[in-house]
């Protein structure tokens, strides 16, 4: 890549920050801080099935486009809806400071 070329932020890798796990409690998926993160945060976040699926995909470094493709492969949804859902989910993770980019 040349010096003058730009990288779109959605092409950079991202993953869930260390210190968070998902537990299934009954039919609910719950994000729980562990280790040092549990000393800084004292809350739990509930995820629906789609959120839990995307969370799992974010366990390893990935991109927004890869998440969209994974959602399309797993669920009966059109690309526009998948892209919008991924964008909203990533926005919520960013707002909660759970995403490492």
C-alpha positions as a Markdown table, in Angstrom:
| # | Residue | x | y | z |
|---|---|---|---|---|
| 1 | Unk | 0.0 | 0.0 | 0.0 |
| 2 | Unk | 1.4 | 3.4 | -1.0 |
| 3 | Unk | 1.8 | 6.3 | 1.5 |
| 4 | Unk | -1.1 | 8.3 | -0.1 |
| 5 | Unk | -3.6 | 5.4 | 0.0 |
| 6 | Unk | -6.4 | 5.5 | 2.6 |
| 7 | Unk | -7.8 | 2.7 | 4.5 |
| 8 | Unk | -11.5 | 2.6 | 5.2 |
| 9 | Unk | -12.2 | 2.0 | 8.9 |
| 10 | Unk | -14.6 | -0.8 | 8.1 |
| 11 | Unk | -11.7 | -2.7 | 6.4 |
| 12 | Unk | -9.7 | -2.7 | 9.6 |
| 13 | Unk | -9.9 | -5.7 | 11.9 |
| 14 | Unk | -11.9 | -5.6 | 15.2 |
| 15 | Unk | -12.6 | -8.0 | 18.0 |
| 16 | Unk | -14.2 | -8.0 | 21.4 |
| 17 | Unk | -11.9 | -6.6 | 24.1 |
| 18 | Unk | -10.4 | -9.1 | 26.5 |
| 19 | Unk | -12.1 | -9.6 | 29.8 |
| 20 | Unk | -15.7 | -10.3 | 28.6 |
| 21 | Unk | -17.5 | -13.6 | 28.1 |
| 22 | Unk | -21.0 | -14.6 | 27.2 |
| 23 | Unk | -22.9 | -16.9 | 29.4 |
| 24 | Unk | -26.2 | -18.5 | 28.5 |
| 25 | Unk | -28.7 | -18.2 | 31.4 |
| 26 | Unk | -31.9 | -20.0 | 30.4 |
| 27 | Unk | -32.7 | -18.6 | 27.0 |
| 28 | Unk | -30.8 | -15.4 | 27.5 |
| 29 | Unk | -27.2 | -14.6 | 26.4 |
| 30 | Unk | -25.5 | -12.4 | 29.0 |
| 31 | Unk | -22.2 | -10.6 | 28.6 |
| 32 | Unk | -20.3 | -10.7 | 31.8 |
| 33 | Unk | -17.0 | -8.9 | 32.6 |
| 34 | Unk | -14.3 | -11.2 | 34.1 |
| 35 | Unk | -10.8 | -10.6 | 35.5 |
| 36 | Unk | -9.7 | -7.0 | 35.6 |
| 37 | Unk | -12.7 | -5.9 | 33.6 |
| 38 | Unk | -15.0 | -7.1 | 36.4 |
| 39 | Unk | -13.4 | -4.6 | 38.7 |
| 40 | Unk | -14.0 | -1.7 | 36.3 |
| 41 | Unk | -17.5 | -2.7 | 35.2 |
| 42 | Unk | -20.4 | -3.9 | 37.3 |
| 43 | Unk | -23.0 | -4.6 | 34.8 |
| 44 | Unk | -24.3 | -7.3 | 32.5 |
| 45 | Unk | -25.5 | -6.9 | 28.9 |
| 46 | Unk | -28.2 | -9.1 | 27.4 |
| 47 | Unk | -27.9 | -10.2 | 23.8 |
| 48 | Unk | -30.5 | -11.7 | 21.5 |
| 49 | Unk | -29.6 | -14.7 | 19.4 |
| 50 | Unk | -28.3 | -12.6 | 16.5 |
| 51 | Unk | -26.2 | -10.5 | 18.9 |
| 52 | Unk | -24.8 | -13.7 | 20.5 |
| 53 | Unk | -23.9 | -15.0 | 17.0 |
| 54 | Unk | -22.1 | -11.7 | 16.1 |
| 55 | Unk | -20.4 | -11.6 | 19.4 |
| 56 | Unk | -19.0 | -15.1 | 18.7 |
| 57 | Unk | -17.8 | -14.0 | 15.3 |
| 58 | Unk | -16.0 | -11.1 | 17.0 |
| 59 | Unk | -14.0 | -13.5 | 19.2 |
| 60 | Unk | -11.2 | -13.4 | 16.6 |
| 61 | Unk | -10.1 | -10.4 | 14.6 |
| 62 | Unk | -12.6 | -9.7 | 11.8 |
| 63 | Unk | -14.1 | -7.0 | 9.7 |
| 64 | Unk | -17.6 | -5.5 | 9.2 |
| 65 | Unk | -17.9 | -7.1 | 5.8 |
| 66 | Unk | -17.0 | -10.5 | 7.2 |
| 67 | Unk | -19.7 | -10.1 | 9.9 |
| 68 | Unk | -22.3 | -9.2 | 7.2 |
| 69 | Unk | -21.4 | -12.2 | 5.2 |
| 70 | Unk | -21.6 | -14.5 | 8.2 |
| 71 | Unk | -25.0 | -13.1 | 9.1 |
| 72 | Unk | -26.2 | -13.7 | 5.5 |
| 73 | Unk | -25.0 | -17.3 | 5.7 |
| 74 | Unk | -26.6 | -18.0 | 9.1 |
| 75 | Unk | -29.9 | -16.1 | 8.8 |
| 76 | Unk | -32.6 | -15.6 | 6.2 |
| 77 | Unk | -32.0 | -11.9 | 5.8 |
| 78 | Unk | -31.3 | -9.6 | 2.8 |
| 79 | Unk | -27.9 | -7.8 | 2.6 |
| 80 | Unk | -29.2 | -4.3 | 3.4 |
| 81 | Unk | -30.9 | -5.6 | 6.6 |
| 82 | Unk | -27.7 | -7.6 | 7.5 |
| 83 | Unk | -25.5 | -4.6 | 6.9 |
| 84 | Unk | -27.8 | -2.3 | 8.9 |
| 85 | Unk | -28.0 | -4.8 | 11.8 |
| 86 | Unk | -24.3 | -5.3 | 12.0 |
| 87 | Unk | -23.7 | -1.5 | 11.9 |
| 88 | Unk | -26.2 | -1.0 | 14.8 |
| 89 | Unk | -24.6 | -3.8 | 16.8 |
| 90 | Unk | -21.1 | -2.5 | 16.3 |
| 91 | Unk | -22.2 | 0.9 | 17.3 |
| 92 | Unk | -23.7 | -0.4 | 20.5 |
| 93 | Unk | -20.4 | -2.3 | 21.2 |
| 94 | Unk | -18.4 | 0.9 | 20.6 |
| 95 | Unk | -20.7 | 2.9 | 22.9 |
| 96 | Unk | -20.2 | 0.4 | 25.6 |
| 97 | Unk | -16.4 | 0.3 | 24.9 |
| 98 | Unk | -16.4 | -3.4 | 24.3 |
| 99 | Unk | -14.8 | -3.4 | 20.8 |
| 100 | Unk | -11.1 | -3.4 | 20.1 |
| 101 | Unk | -10.2 | -1.8 | 16.8 |
